[in-house]
Amino acid sequence: MVEFHKRRREAYPAETTIKEQQSFRVLESAVLVTPYHVQKQTLEVTLPKDGTKIVGLTKHADSKVKDNKIEYGGVTKNVEPFSFEQISVMFMN
């Protein structure tokens, strides 16, 4: 099962002038919220390509950062139904 989310980021600060830099924060669950038991799951966060700088992120043991992608591979195993594990990714564009 693949799930795509678009436009789920929050600007910080909400308004800037044209000369100021603006950061974005993405708050998401590291696991798919589902009523089913999940044996294994991976999460990949893809950020905009041009000029994106990662400012901060929630790290896990198996997390990898490569260019504009953050992979949380194999982190979640035997996930209970309706589980939620918040992650945060902050980047400057």
N, C-alpha and C positions, 0 to 999 in steps of 0.2 A: 504494500500500500504506500503510495506517495502522496504527500500533501504539500501544496504550495500556498504561501502567504505573501501577499503584496500589500504595500502601503501600511505596514504595521510598525511604523517607526514614529518617534516623537522628537520634535526639534528642541534643542536646548542651546541657548535661550529661544523662546518662541519667535521672537522678532529680532533682526539684526540690521545694521546698515550694510551697504554693498561692500564696504571695506573690511568688515568684521568676519571672522570665521565662525561657522556654526557647526555644532556637534549634533549627532542624532543618537538616540538611545532606543534599542529594541528590547522589549521585555517579552519573554516567551517561555513556554514550558519545554524542558529538555526531553520530556516524554509525551507521547500522544495521549491525550485525555480520551479514554475509551472505556466502555463498560466490559471489555474483554481482558483476559489475562494475556500479556504479551511476553513471548519467550526472549526475543532479542530485537533491539531497535538501534538505529543510528540516526544522527541528526546532522545536517549540513546547513550552515548559514552562509549565504552568498551575498556579499556586499557590492555596491556599485564599483565598477572597475577603475574609472579614471580618478586619480588623485585622492583615493580613500586611505586614511590613516587610522588604524585601530588604536583607540585611546585606552580602552579597558574592556575586559570580558571576564565572565565567570569561567574558571578553568576546572577541568576534570583530569583524572589520571591519563586518559587516552586522548585528550584533545590535541588537535594539530592545527596550526595556522599556516596557510600557504596562499600567498598573494591576497586575493580578495575572498577566500573561502576559509571558514572555520569548520572543522569536522570534529564532531563528538562521536567517534566511532566505537562501537562495542561497549559504551559506558553503561547502558541500561540493559540489564538482563533480568528476566523473571519479574516484570513490572506488574504490580497489582492493579486491578480495575480502578478507574477514576483517580489514578495517581497524578500528582502535579509537582514538578520540580522546577522552580523558576531559575532562568538564566538571564543574564543581562549582557548586551554587547553595546559598547559605546564607540562611535567612530566619527571622525571629522572628514567632511567631504568638501 
